[in-house]
Amino acid sequence: GCYNNRRKLNLWLNQECYDHKPLTKAECPCPQWYTFYRMPNTEEDKRMWLRNLYLKKPPKNLYVCSFHFVDKRPTAENPYPTLWLGYYRPPEKKRRKLQRKDTGTVIKVK
């Protein structure tokens, strides 16, 4: 559901910076609009990324933009993408306890 991509970022980086004219945004010291982060190599982290992104068949090279991280990048406190992922998590399936209601009606058999 994210529309950020490399092409849009490159177009933005080639624009002239308003604060540091005539430099482009790639040459000026201003922070980048967003960046991309690659999926980690460890199995546990990969599993958590794919679970949060809700991807069953991920692409070979998976990148996630900085908008999807709480701290705008993976950190020790928030290493997984969790924000604006384009879906609502399905509710966890809970087992319902069935209860029988006794109406107190007595049926007489003749």
C-alpha positions as CSV (number, residue, x, y, z in Angstrom):
1,G,0.0,0.0,0.0
2,C,3.0,2.4,0.1
3,Y,3.6,4.6,-2.9
4,N,7.1,5.7,-2.0
5,N,9.7,4.3,-4.4
6,R,13.2,5.0,-5.7
7,R,12.0,6.9,-8.8
8,K,10.0,9.4,-6.7
9,L,13.0,9.8,-4.3
10,N,15.4,10.4,-7.2
11,L,13.1,13.0,-8.7
12,W,12.9,14.7,-5.3
13,L,16.7,14.6,-4.8
14,N,17.3,16.2,-8.2
15,Q,15.1,19.2,-7.4
16,E,16.7,22.5,-6.3
17,C,16.8,23.0,-2.5
18,Y,14.9,26.2,-1.5
19,D,17.2,26.8,1.5
20,H,20.5,26.1,-0.2
21,K,20.1,27.4,-3.7
22,P,21.6,26.5,-6.3
23,L,22.4,23.1,-4.7
24,T,20.1,20.2,-5.3
25,K,18.5,18.3,-2.4
26,A,21.0,15.5,-2.9
27,E,23.9,18.0,-2.5
28,C,22.6,20.1,0.4
29,P,22.8,19.2,4.1
30,C,19.0,19.0,4.5
31,P,17.7,15.6,5.7
32,Q,16.3,13.2,3.0
33,W,12.5,13.0,2.5
34,Y,12.6,9.2,3.2
35,T,15.1,6.4,2.9
36,F,14.8,2.6,2.3
37,Y,15.9,-0.2,4.6
38,R,16.6,-3.7,3.6
39,M,15.1,-6.7,5.4
40,P,17.5,-8.0,8.0
41,N,19.5,-11.3,7.6
42,T,18.6,-13.1,10.8
43,E,15.7,-15.6,10.6
44,E,13.9,-14.2,13.7
45,D,14.0,-10.6,12.4
46,K,13.0,-11.8,8.9
47,R,10.0,-13.6,10.3
48,M,8.9,-10.6,12.3
49,W,9.2,-8.2,9.3
50,L,7.2,-10.6,7.0
51,R,4.6,-11.0,9.7
52,N,4.2,-7.3,10.2
53,L,4.1,-6.6,6.5
54,Y,1.7,-9.5,6.0
55,L,3.7,-11.0,3.1
56,K,3.4,-14.7,2.4
57,K,5.6,-14.6,-0.7
58,P,8.0,-11.7,-0.4
59,P,10.1,-10.4,-3.2
60,K,13.7,-11.5,-3.4
61,N,15.0,-8.0,-2.4
62,L,12.6,-6.5,0.1
63,Y,13.0,-2.8,1.1
64,V,10.7,-0.8,3.4
65,C,10.7,3.0,3.5
66,S,11.4,5.0,6.6
67,F,7.7,6.1,7.0
68,H,6.8,2.7,8.3
69,F,9.2,2.8,11.3
70,V,8.4,4.5,14.6
71,D,11.8,6.2,14.8
72,K,12.0,6.7,11.0
73,R,14.6,3.8,10.9
74,P,15.0,0.4,12.5
75,T,16.3,0.9,16.1
76,A,16.9,-1.4,19.1
77,E,13.6,-0.3,20.6
78,N,11.5,-0.5,17.4
79,P,13.3,-2.8,14.9
80,Y,10.3,-3.8,12.8
81,P,8.0,-1.8,10.5
82,T,4.7,-1.1,12.2
83,L,3.2,2.2,10.9
84,W,0.9,2.8,7.9
85,L,1.2,-0.7,6.4
86,G,-2.0,-0.4,4.4
87,Y,-4.1,-3.0,6.2
88,Y,-5.8,-3.5,9.5
89,R,-4.6,-6.6,11.3
90,P,-7.2,-9.3,11.5
91,P,-8.4,-9.9,15.0
92,E,-6.8,-12.8,16.8
93,K,-8.9,-15.9,16.7
94,K,-10.2,-16.6,20.2
95,R,-12.0,-19.7,21.2
96,R,-15.5,-19.1,22.4
97,K,-16.8,-20.9,25.4
98,L,-20.2,-22.4,24.6
99,Q,-22.7,-22.2,27.3
100,R,-26.0,-24.1,27.4
101,K,-29.0,-22.3,28.7
102,D,-31.3,-24.3,30.8
103,T,-34.8,-23.0,30.3
104,G,-36.2,-25.0,33.2
105,T,-39.0,-26.4,31.0
106,V,-40.0,-30.0,31.9
107,I,-41.2,-32.2,29.1
108,K,-43.4,-35.1,30.2
109,V,-43.5,-38.2,28.2
110,K,-46.6,-40.4,28.3
